[in-house]
Amino acid sequence: MVGFGFDVHRLAEGQTLVLAGVEIPSPIGTVAHSDGDVIFHALVDALLGAIALGDIGEHFPDTDPRWKGAASSQFVEHAVGLLRERSYTIINVDCTLVLESPKILSFKPQMRENIAQLCGLPLERVAVKATTSERMGYVGRKEGVHAFVVCEVQPT
């Protein structure tokens, strides 16, 4: 079974940029109710979608003050727990980040490690890729960031 997730957040000066649990030094960061981690948010939607359990907004609504400033790793742990409760195993995770800047090459190993640890996967089953939008659209103008995640799960 395959799950697909997508997330997008606005960017603004003076905000923190967290990607796959890694705080990235940057003058701009995400505007969000939680920590605004687009990779983890897309991962949650991919995991939930793989077995038709709704989406991140149903489980963690941005109207709920409990999630104000929350670390998105909590959301991933919840989704992984739901899969395990239903006897599913995660096979792999493939993430693509679309962000004009800053460049994240040096942060990718830690991002992969964070995802692998949260999902209970060996590192070789976690991919984190990044691209730009070639200075086009809201990503190109550094107004926003988005991420796509695909995962495969199977019954245990």
N, C-alpha and C positions, 0 to 999 in steps of 0.2 A: 504494500500500500504506500502511496506517495502523498506527501503533504506539501503545500505551497504557502508561503507567507510573504507579505509585503508590508512595509511600514515606511512612513515619511514624517519628518518633523521640520518645522521652520528652524532657521539658524539666526542667532542674534549675538551681538557683541556682549561680552561680560557674562555669558552663560558657560556652563561646563559641557565639554564634549566627551561623552562616554560611549565607547563602541566595543561590544562583546565583553563588557566588564572592565575595559581598560580606559582610564582617564587619559585623554590625549591632550598634550599642551597645545592650546589654540586660543586665539583672541575671540573666536566665535564658538558657540555651542548651541545645543538644542534647546528649544522652548518646549516644555512639556510638563505634565502633571507629575510624572515620576521622574526618574533620571534621564528619560528621553533616549534610551539606548535602542536605536533603530534596528540593530542586528538582533539583539535579544527579543525585541518585540516581534520582528518578522519570524524568528525561530519559534516563538510561542505559537503564533498563528499556524505555522507549518505543522508543528507537532499536534496541535488540537485538530487541525483540518485533516490530518492523515486518518483519524478515526472518527471524524464528524462530531467533535465535541464543542463546536462553536468557535468563538474568536476571543482574543485578548480583552476586548471591551466588555464582553459578557461576564468574564471571570474577574476582571479588575477595572471596573468603570472609573473614568476620570472624574466622575462626580463624587466618588467616595473619598473622604478626607484621609482614610487609612493609607492610601497609596500616594499621598502627596510627598514627593521627593524620594519615593521608595527605590531601592536598588532593583533593577529589572531581573537580576539573577533569581530573585524570589519568584518571579513569574515563570521563569524557565523551570525552576525546581517543582513548582506546582504542576505544570504541564507534563513534565517527565513522570511525576508521581501518578497522575491520572492514567498515563499510558501503562505504567507498571501495575497499577490496581486492576487494569483490564487485561493483563498478561500480554502486553506488547513489548517488543524489544526494538530499540532504535538501531538501524543498520548503518546509516551515514547521514551527514549533514553537509550541505553545500551552500555557502553564503556568497552573495555578491553585493558589495557596497558601492553606491554611486555618490561620489563626493569630489568636488573640485579641489579643495584643499582643506586641511593640510594633508600631506602624503602620509600614508599609514604603513608603508613597507616594514619599517623597523618594529612596529607593534603587532604585526600579524602573528608571529609565533605565540605571543601571550594570548591573543584573541583565540587562536586555535586551541591552546591549552585550556582556557576557561570553558569553551564550548565542550571540549572532550570530557572534561571533568564533570560538568553539570549533566551531560547526557550519558555518562558512563561508557564512553567510546574510546577506543585506541586513537591516538593522534592521526594515524594514517587514514582514518575515516571521516576526518573533518577538513573541509576546504574553506578558506576565506580568501576571496578575491576582491580587488578594488578596481574601479575605473572612474573616469570623469565623464562629463557630458559634453566635452570639447567646447566649454564655455557657452553652451546653449541652454536656454530655459532657466528655471529657478535654481537648479543645481549649478549651472554655469555662472550665474550671477551671485553665487554663494548665499542664496536666500534659503536654501533647504538642502536636505540630505535624504536619501532613501536607500532601502536595502531589500533584497530579494533573498529568500531562503527556500531551499527544497530539501526534503528529508524523505528517507524511506524507513518504514517500520514494518514489522511482521509479527504475527502472533507467536508467542513463546512456545 
